[in-house]
């Protein structure tokens, strides 16, 4: 998976790139294809602001996290994306269990015959 990482305030070191890629690798466990993930790292005062967008079929995931420590912000960002991806992946199952099953005509006729 090719992750685009951009930042105007810091240089993206191999350690930062590896940490971000490992967080996105955890997201691949849900078996949902992430389309063109993009991470933006900014610095606002003393805090790092990390934003990420990733496309999934028929939707887009977006999350942002802010912390004084860059690695803590990356971890929080990964957790937020993981929650969104879990909700997205489990959505068809939740809709299936909540919809009542319609009674077909053949079932109602057999109940009346008894």
C-alpha positions as CSV (number, residue, x, y, z in Angstrom):
1,X,0.0,0.0,0.0
2,X,1.3,3.4,-0.9
3,X,0.8,6.0,1.8
4,X,1.3,9.7,0.9
5,X,2.8,11.6,3.8
6,X,3.2,15.4,3.7
7,X,4.5,17.9,6.1
8,X,5.7,21.5,5.8
9,X,7.2,21.8,9.3
10,X,9.3,18.7,9.8
11,X,11.2,16.3,7.6
12,X,9.6,12.8,7.3
13,X,12.3,10.5,8.8
14,X,12.3,6.8,8.0
15,X,11.2,6.1,11.7
16,X,8.1,8.4,11.3
17,X,7.3,6.8,7.9
18,X,7.6,3.3,9.4
19,X,5.4,4.2,12.4
20,X,2.6,5.5,10.1
21,X,2.9,2.5,7.8
22,X,2.7,0.1,10.7
23,X,-0.5,1.8,11.9
24,X,-2.1,1.5,8.5
25,X,-0.9,-2.1,8.3
26,X,-3.1,-2.8,11.3
27,X,-6.0,-1.4,9.4
28,X,-5.5,-3.9,6.7
29,X,-6.6,-6.7,9.0
30,X,-10.2,-5.8,8.5
31,X,-10.0,-6.9,4.9
32,X,-11.3,-3.6,3.5
33,X,-9.3,-2.0,0.7
34,X,-8.0,1.5,1.6
35,X,-7.8,3.7,-1.5
36,X,-5.0,6.3,-1.6
37,X,-4.4,7.0,2.1
38,X,-2.9,10.5,2.8
39,X,-1.4,11.7,6.0
40,X,-0.7,15.4,6.8
41,X,1.6,16.4,9.7
42,X,1.4,20.0,11.0
43,X,2.7,21.7,14.1
44,X,0.5,24.2,15.9
45,X,2.3,25.8,18.8
46,X,3.7,23.0,21.0
47,X,1.4,20.3,19.6
48,X,1.6,18.2,16.5
49,X,-1.6,17.9,14.5
50,X,-1.9,14.7,12.4
51,X,-4.7,14.3,9.8
52,X,-5.4,11.3,7.6
53,X,-7.9,10.6,4.9
54,X,-8.4,7.2,3.3
55,X,-11.0,6.1,0.8
56,X,-12.9,2.9,1.2
57,X,-15.5,1.6,-1.3
58,X,-18.4,4.1,-1.4
59,X,-17.1,6.2,1.5
60,X,-14.1,8.2,2.9
61,X,-12.6,7.9,6.3
62,X,-11.1,11.0,8.0
63,X,-9.5,11.4,11.4
64,X,-7.2,13.9,13.1
65,X,-5.3,13.8,16.4
66,X,-3.3,16.3,18.3
67,X,-0.6,15.8,20.9
68,X,2.7,17.2,22.1
69,X,4.4,14.0,21.1
70,X,4.3,13.1,17.4
71,X,4.3,9.4,18.0
72,X,1.4,9.6,20.5
73,X,-0.6,11.7,17.9
74,X,0.1,9.0,15.3
75,X,-1.1,6.3,17.7
76,X,-4.3,8.2,18.5
77,X,-4.9,8.8,14.8
78,X,-4.6,5.1,14.1
79,X,-7.0,4.2,16.8
80,X,-9.6,6.7,15.5
81,X,-9.3,5.3,12.0
82,X,-9.6,1.8,13.3
83,X,-12.9,2.6,15.1
84,X,-14.2,4.2,11.9
85,X,-13.1,1.2,9.8
86,X,-14.7,-1.3,12.3
87,X,-18.0,0.7,12.1
88,X,-17.8,0.7,8.3
89,X,-17.0,-3.0,8.0
90,X,-19.7,-4.1,10.5
91,X,-22.4,-1.8,9.1
92,X,-24.0,-4.4,6.7
93,X,-24.2,-7.0,9.6
94,X,-25.9,-4.5,11.9
95,X,-28.4,-3.5,9.2
96,X,-29.2,-7.1,8.5
97,X,-30.0,-8.0,12.1
98,X,-32.2,-5.0,12.8
99,X,-34.5,-5.3,9.8
100,X,-37.5,-7.6,10.5
101,X,-38.0,-10.5,8.2
102,X,-41.1,-10.1,6.0
103,X,-43.7,-12.8,6.1
104,X,-44.1,-14.3,2.7
105,X,-47.5,-15.3,1.4
106,X,-46.8,-19.0,1.4
107,X,-45.8,-18.9,5.1
108,X,-49.0,-17.1,6.0
109,X,-51.2,-19.5,4.0
110,X,-49.6,-22.5,5.8
111,X,-50.2,-20.9,9.2
112,X,-53.9,-20.3,8.3
113,X,-54.3,-23.9,7.1
114,X,-53.3,-25.2,10.5
